[in-house]
Amino acid sequence: MGWINARRRRPVAGYAALLLGLVVVGMLYGALTRTGAQAAPTTAQENVANGQAIFEATCSSCHGLDAQGTDQAPSLIGAGAAAVYFQMSTGRMPAKEVGAENGRGPVKFTDQEIRDVAAYVQSIGGGPEIPTPAQVSTVGADTALGSQLFSANCAQCHGFAGDGGALTYGKYAPALNESTPTQIYTAMLTGPEAMPVFADGAIPPQAKRDIIAYITETRTEANPGGLSLGRIGPVTEGLVIFLGGIGGLVLVSMWLTAKRREPWDVAQEENRQAARSGSGSGSGSSGTQGTEH
């Protein structure tokens, strides 16, 4: 025991004991902090409360405090979380102004804030929910069938390559080049703007995944001809042929007809020449008669 007491009297031993105590306290504090953070996840009620606060601050001026709708914006009762996710994740909402259609814009909220607002709207009226990652996964999807389904249900408005197109009354079908699989799926579930609703009864979930797989694959698909020409088939190809081919033939025809002399122009020219020749012959015969006299 004597040698232990002798070592304890040394200053280095005191510093070592203090350092060891600080390390132990730090490790315990870190372990308790991590445990506390993991033990208190955000509950569904807290998500709804956060979403309600965001909704009242940024959305209620148009949609009403209870999302019942106003003269400026429709009611969200029954719209569901999927509709909120599509509108907010694409930057269409909150809208800057009321127009025929709201286009894609910069997203103003985080993904968690968007899901909180969606949870609040879902809690007050129900409706289609946000699909899970498994529901929008394109693993094993049939892109050939997706192409047929897209041509039958979507290409009339969005174009054969998903580049969008104009509709009536100032509306338009947006391009799908920047849409994520979740955004495409929620659009089919909710039918935003002029788009019809494609419920699971009309297009089953697997068919929706096939369509999504086709849309995402066309973005990286090469153009064998070099130029895509909008990827809408014979429409642009026919326009190029008309302007480059038939248009050139029309210009050549106009040039040839401009060089041609019509029969009446030739007849008039011959009459003028005959008149000039006749006047010259008459002057010569008059001079000869004068000389004879």
C-alpha positions as CSV (number, residue, x, y, z in Angstrom):
1,M,0.0,0.0,0.0
2,G,2.9,2.3,0.6
3,W,4.0,2.4,-3.0
4,I,0.4,3.2,-4.1
5,N,0.2,6.1,-1.7
6,A,3.6,7.3,-3.0
7,R,2.4,7.4,-6.6
8,R,-0.8,9.2,-5.6
9,R,1.2,12.0,-4.2
10,R,2.8,12.7,-7.5
11,P,1.2,15.7,-9.6
12,V,1.1,13.6,-12.8
13,A,-1.2,11.1,-11.2
14,G,-3.7,13.9,-10.3
15,Y,-3.8,15.2,-13.9
16,A,-4.3,11.7,-15.2
17,A,-7.2,11.0,-12.9
18,L,-8.8,14.3,-13.9
19,L,-8.4,13.6,-17.6
20,L,-9.8,10.1,-17.1
21,G,-12.8,11.5,-15.3
22,L,-13.5,14.0,-18.0
23,V,-13.4,11.3,-20.7
24,V,-15.8,9.1,-18.8
25,V,-18.2,12.0,-18.2
26,G,-18.1,12.9,-21.9
27,M,-18.8,9.4,-23.0
28,L,-21.7,9.1,-20.7
29,Y,-23.2,12.4,-21.9
30,G,-22.9,11.4,-25.5
31,A,-24.5,8.1,-24.9
32,L,-27.4,9.7,-23.0
33,T,-27.9,12.3,-25.7
34,R,-28.0,9.8,-28.5
35,T,-30.4,7.6,-26.6
36,G,-32.7,10.6,-25.9
37,A,-32.7,11.6,-29.6
38,Q,-33.6,8.1,-30.7
39,A,-36.2,7.7,-28.0
40,A,-38.2,10.8,-29.1
41,P,-39.1,10.5,-32.8
42,T,-41.6,12.9,-34.3
43,T,-45.1,11.6,-33.9
44,A,-47.9,11.7,-36.5
45,Q,-49.7,14.3,-34.3
46,E,-46.6,16.5,-34.3
47,N,-46.4,16.2,-38.1
48,V,-50.0,17.3,-38.5
49,A,-49.5,20.2,-36.1
50,N,-46.5,21.4,-38.0
51,G,-48.4,21.0,-41.2
52,Q,-51.3,23.0,-39.9
53,A,-49.0,25.8,-38.8
54,I,-47.4,26.0,-42.3
55,F,-50.8,25.8,-44.0
56,E,-52.2,28.6,-41.9
57,A,-49.2,30.8,-42.6
58,T,-48.8,30.2,-46.3
59,C,-51.9,28.6,-47.8
60,S,-55.0,29.7,-45.8
61,S,-55.1,33.2,-47.5
62,C,-56.4,31.4,-50.6
63,H,-57.7,28.1,-49.5
64,G,-59.3,29.3,-46.2
65,L,-58.3,28.6,-42.6
66,D,-60.1,25.2,-42.7
67,A,-59.1,24.4,-46.3
68,Q,-62.7,24.9,-47.2
69,G,-61.8,26.9,-50.3
70,T,-62.5,30.5,-51.3
71,D,-63.3,32.5,-54.5
72,Q,-59.5,32.3,-55.3
73,A,-58.7,28.7,-54.7
74,P,-60.7,25.4,-54.5
75,S,-61.4,23.4,-51.4
76,L,-58.9,20.8,-50.3
77,I,-61.3,18.7,-48.4
78,G,-60.9,15.2,-49.8
79,A,-57.9,16.3,-52.0
80,G,-55.6,14.0,-50.0
81,A,-51.9,14.1,-49.3
82,A,-51.0,13.1,-52.8
83,A,-52.4,16.3,-54.3
84,V,-50.6,18.4,-51.8
85,Y,-47.3,16.6,-52.4
86,F,-47.6,17.0,-56.2
87,Q,-48.4,20.7,-56.1
88,M,-45.8,21.7,-53.4
89,S,-43.0,19.4,-54.5
90,T,-43.2,20.8,-58.1
91,G,-43.2,24.4,-56.9
92,R,-46.7,25.0,-58.2
93,M,-47.9,25.9,-54.7
94,P,-47.9,28.4,-53.1
95,A,-48.9,30.2,-56.3
96,K,-47.7,33.7,-56.9
97,E,-50.9,34.7,-58.7
98,V,-54.1,33.2,-59.9
99,G,-54.0,32.1,-63.5
100,A,-55.3,29.6,-66.0
101,E,-52.6,27.1,-64.8
102,N,-49.7,27.1,-62.4
103,G,-46.4,26.0,-63.9
104,R,-43.5,24.2,-62.3
105,G,-41.3,26.5,-60.3
106,P,-38.7,26.6,-57.5
107,V,-39.7,24.5,-54.4
108,K,-40.0,26.7,-51.3
109,F,-40.3,24.0,-48.6
110,T,-38.3,21.0,-47.5
111,D,-39.5,17.5,-48.2
112,Q,-40.5,17.1,-44.5
113,E,-42.4,20.3,-44.5
114,I,-44.3,19.3,-47.6
115,R,-45.2,15.9,-46.0
116,D,-46.3,17.7,-42.9
117,V,-48.7,19.9,-44.8
118,A,-49.9,16.8,-46.8
119,A,-50.5,15.0,-43.5
120,Y,-52.6,17.9,-42.2
121,V,-54.8,18.0,-45.4
122,Q,-55.1,14.3,-45.2
123,S,-56.3,14.5,-41.6
124,I,-59.1,16.9,-42.3
125,G,-60.7,15.2,-45.3
126,G,-58.9,12.0,-46.4
127,G,-58.1,11.3,-50.1
128,P,-55.3,9.6,-52.0
129,E,-52.2,9.2,-49.9
130,I,-48.5,9.7,-51.0
131,P,-47.2,6.5,-52.6
132,T,-44.4,4.7,-50.9
133,P,-41.0,4.1,-52.7
134,A,-42.0,0.5,-53.3
135,Q,-45.2,1.7,-55.1
136,V,-43.2,3.9,-57.5
137,S,-40.3,1.6,-58.1
138,T,-39.7,0.7,-61.7
139,V,-37.7,-2.5,-61.0
140,G,-39.1,-5.2,-63.2
141,A,-41.5,-2.8,-65.0
142,D,-42.5,-3.5,-68.6
143,T,-41.5,-0.4,-70.6
144,A,-43.0,-1.8,-73.8
145,L,-46.4,-2.1,-72.2
146,G,-45.8,1.3,-70.6
147,S,-45.2,2.8,-74.0
148,Q,-48.6,1.4,-75.2
149,L,-50.4,2.7,-72.1
150,F,-48.8,6.1,-72.4
151,S,-49.7,6.4,-76.1
152,A,-53.3,5.4,-75.3
153,N,-53.8,7.6,-72.2
154,C,-51.2,10.4,-72.1
155,A,-49.7,11.2,-75.5
156,Q,-52.7,13.1,-76.7
157,C,-51.8,15.9,-74.3
158,H,-48.2,15.4,-73.2
159,G,-46.9,14.4,-76.6
160,F,-45.4,11.1,-77.6
161,A,-42.1,11.9,-75.8
162,G,-43.6,13.7,-72.8
163,D,-42.5,17.1,-74.0
164,G,-45.9,18.7,-73.2
165,G,-48.4,20.5,-75.4
166,A,-51.0,23.3,-75.5
167,L,-54.6,22.9,-74.5
168,T,-57.7,25.1,-74.6
169,Y,-58.5,28.1,-72.4
170,G,-54.9,29.0,-71.7
171,K,-54.1,25.6,-70.1
172,Y,-51.3,23.2,-71.2
173,A,-50.0,19.8,-70.5
174,P,-46.6,20.2,-68.9
175,A,-43.4,18.5,-70.0
176,L,-42.5,15.4,-68.0
177,N,-38.7,15.7,-68.3
178,E,-38.2,16.9,-64.7
179,S,-40.9,14.9,-63.0
180,T,-39.9,12.3,-60.4
181,P,-41.6,8.9,-60.3
182,T,-43.5,10.0,-57.2
183,Q,-44.7,13.2,-58.8
184,I,-45.9,11.2,-61.9
185,Y,-47.7,8.7,-59.7
186,T,-49.4,11.4,-57.6
187,A,-50.4,13.3,-60.7
188,M,-52.2,10.1,-62.0
189,L,-53.9,9.6,-58.7
190,T,-55.2,13.2,-58.3
191,G,-55.5,14.7,-61.8
192,P,-54.1,18.2,-61.4
193,E,-55.3,21.1,-63.5
194,A,-56.8,19.7,-66.8
195,M,-55.5,16.2,-66.3
196,P,-58.1,13.5,-65.6
197,V,-57.9,11.2,-62.6
198,F,-56.5,7.8,-63.3
199,A,-57.5,5.8,-60.2
200,D,-56.3,2.3,-59.6
201,G,-59.5,1.0,-61.0
202,A,-58.7,2.7,-64.4
203,I,-55.0,2.1,-64.4
204,P,-53.8,-0.5,-61.9
205,P,-50.7,0.3,-59.8
206,Q,-48.5,-2.1,-61.9
207,A,-49.6,-0.3,-65.1
208,K,-48.7,3.0,-63.5
209,R,-45.2,1.7,-62.8
210,D,-44.9,0.6,-66.4
211,I,-45.8,4.1,-67.6
212,I,-43.3,5.7,-65.2
213,A,-40.6,3.3,-66.4
214,Y,-41.3,4.3,-70.1
215,I,-41.2,8.0,-69.3
216,T,-38.0,7.8,-67.4
217,E,-36.3,5.6,-70.0
218,T,-37.1,8.0,-72.9
219,R,-35.1,10.7,-71.2
220,T,-31.8,8.8,-71.9
221,E,-32.8,7.1,-75.1
222,A,-30.6,7.9,-78.1
223,N,-31.9,9.4,-81.3
224,P,-30.8,7.2,-84.2
225,G,-31.2,10.0,-86.8
226,G,-29.1,12.4,-84.8
227,L,-31.9,15.0,-84.3
228,S,-34.9,14.3,-82.2
229,L,-37.3,16.7,-84.1
230,G,-39.4,16.8,-80.9
231,R,-39.8,13.0,-81.0
232,I,-43.4,13.3,-82.2
233,G,-43.1,11.2,-85.4
234,P,-44.3,12.2,-88.8
235,V,-45.5,15.7,-87.8
236,T,-42.2,17.4,-87.6
237,E,-40.6,15.1,-90.1
238,G,-43.3,16.1,-92.6
239,L,-42.7,19.7,-91.8
240,V,-39.0,19.5,-92.4
241,I,-39.7,17.7,-95.7
242,F,-42.2,20.3,-96.8
243,L,-40.0,23.3,-96.0
244,G,-36.8,21.8,-97.3
245,G,-38.1,19.8,-100.2
246,I,-41.4,21.1,-101.5
247,G,-40.4,24.6,-100.5
248,G,-37.3,24.4,-102.6
249,L,-39.3,23.1,-105.6
250,V,-41.7,26.0,-105.2
251,L,-38.8,28.5,-105.3
252,V,-37.3,26.8,-108.4
253,S,-40.7,26.9,-110.1
254,M,-41.1,30.6,-109.3
255,W,-37.6,31.3,-110.8
256,L,-38.4,29.4,-114.0
257,T,-41.7,31.1,-114.5
258,A,-40.1,34.5,-114.0
259,K,-37.7,33.7,-117.0
260,R,-40.5,32.5,-119.3
261,R,-42.0,34.8,-122.0
262,E,-45.7,34.4,-122.6
263,P,-47.1,34.1,-126.2
264,W,-48.8,37.5,-126.0
265,D,-45.5,39.1,-124.9
266,V,-43.8,37.6,-128.0
267,A,-46.6,38.8,-130.3
268,Q,-46.4,42.3,-129.0
269,E,-42.6,42.4,-129.5
270,E,-42.9,41.1,-133.0
271,N,-45.5,43.8,-133.8
272,R,-43.3,46.5,-132.5
273,Q,-40.4,45.2,-134.6
274,A,-42.6,45.1,-137.7
275,A,-43.8,48.6,-137.1
276,R,-40.2,49.9,-136.8
277,S,-39.3,48.0,-140.0
278,G,-42.3,49.4,-141.9
279,S,-41.6,52.9,-140.9
280,G,-38.0,52.6,-142.1
281,S,-39.1,51.2,-145.6
282,G,-41.6,54.0,-146.1
283,S,-39.0,56.7,-145.6
284,G,-36.7,55.1,-148.1
285,S,-39.3,54.8,-150.9
286,S,-40.3,58.5,-150.5
287,G,-36.7,59.6,-151.0
288,T,-36.4,57.6,-154.2
289,Q,-39.5,59.1,-155.7
290,G,-38.2,62.6,-155.1
291,T,-35.1,61.9,-156.9
292,E,-36.7,60.7,-160.0
293,H,-38.7,63.9,-160.4
